[in-house]
């Protein structure tokens, strides 16, 4: 309550001194100083030294007050954002396959630019942090910024524990990540935590009892902000996923290929440094040698050049 009262004071006083505040921007204007009226029938005269000094002192005091109000309002906005409605860091109660519940700390950091108007900024990093029940070990899974796609690679769908191992099922975010990770069908990349490290495993090695997405899928940070909380129960998580997930591959972890998957994503190859080229750049060349020249021209090295696989046996 004290914080609210102090912020209200700054806002009220700031309005009196020309501070304009919005939820996203705050601009300070110097208070207007009316020019001395001029009587054109008299000889123009200079300010007396005392009057000029008084005017300068008044201006200086108002400027310092305006700066103080800007800093005070900024602090209020920061304090309210940090203590109120969640977003960048929050907790989710995750329902495991055996009915147990796991408290998971989630975080998501977004970058700047690269997004369409009205859409969230691209994600730089997100992660899941939890305690492994069998060993009480703190475990973290994360997906980080990738230079070749300009954001993190994955959106987690499921976190579960079987015995001494943890599993994460994630979906590539966007067509470039989908191509980067081999155009999986069903569209999942699976990770297993065992012996203190994560490794990618085939979908066929995911225990069959793990089949229900159990973490917030769609823009989880923005969803938590809308909920106005830093803790989301398992029932709410499952309800959100049920209402928001229209695609069948996000309603349940599928084990058989889909006929429609990937059709909206053309086949592309990356040189690992931000350049993506569709397959026809390479496949339409007359032979392997001509294809390799395209790779050389477009800065694809031996590891990223697709010509070997496209012209294999030709």
Secondary structure, 3 states (H helix, E strand, C coil): CHHHHHHHHHHHHHHHCCEEECCCCEEECCCCCCCCCCCCCCCCCCCCHHHHHHHHHHHHHHHHHHHHHHHHHHHHHHHHHHHCCCCCEEEEEEECCCCCEEEEEEEEEECCCCCCCCCCCCEEEEEEEEEECCCCEEEEEEEEEECCCCEECEEEEEEEEECCEEEEEEEECHHHHHHHCCCCCCCCEEEEEECCEEEEECHHHCCCCCCCCCCCCCCHHHHHHHHCCCEECHHHHHHHHHHHCCCHHHHCCCCCCCCCCCCCCCCEEECCCCCEEECHHHHCCCCHHHHHHHHHHCCCCCCCCCHHHHCCCC
